[in-house]
Amino acid sequence: MLYHIRMDVNLPADMDPEERADLLARERAYSQQAQRDGHWPHLWRVAGEFANVSVVDVADHDELHALLSGLPLFPYMDIEVTPLAVHPNKIDQ
Ligand SMILES: O=C(O)CC1=CCC(=O)O1
């Protein structure tokens, strides 16, 4: 199943710089592993914002929740999920 995801990152302004760097490094490793595994085919920065839009490919809602809640930045993000269905007018299905 495909899901469109928007993640807005809200790190505290006064977060310890080492903790921030560690979190971001762990986020990068986690999402890059999910990309290698084929579960995260699109990851785009929202221009001008500390936010991303993504498409993830997982078996079901439970796997989606496991993927998202495992993100090191999960406690610091607002996440909006949109389930995707096939558009009947798309030519290359
Ligand atoms: O948008 C960000 O920087 C947060 C994030 C989610 C997955 C990732 O690699 O970074």
The ligand as a Gaussian input file, in Angstrom:
#p B3LYP/6-31G(d) Opt

LIG

0 1
 O       12.583000      16.075000       6.938000
 C       13.437000      15.685000       7.740000
 O       14.599000      16.126000       7.773000
 C       13.059000      14.547000       8.669000
 C       13.313000      13.266000       8.028000
 C       12.459000      12.233000       7.870000
 C       13.132000      11.162000       7.183000
 C       14.453000      11.726000       7.009000
 O       15.414000      11.185000       6.474000
 O       14.528000      12.988000       7.507000

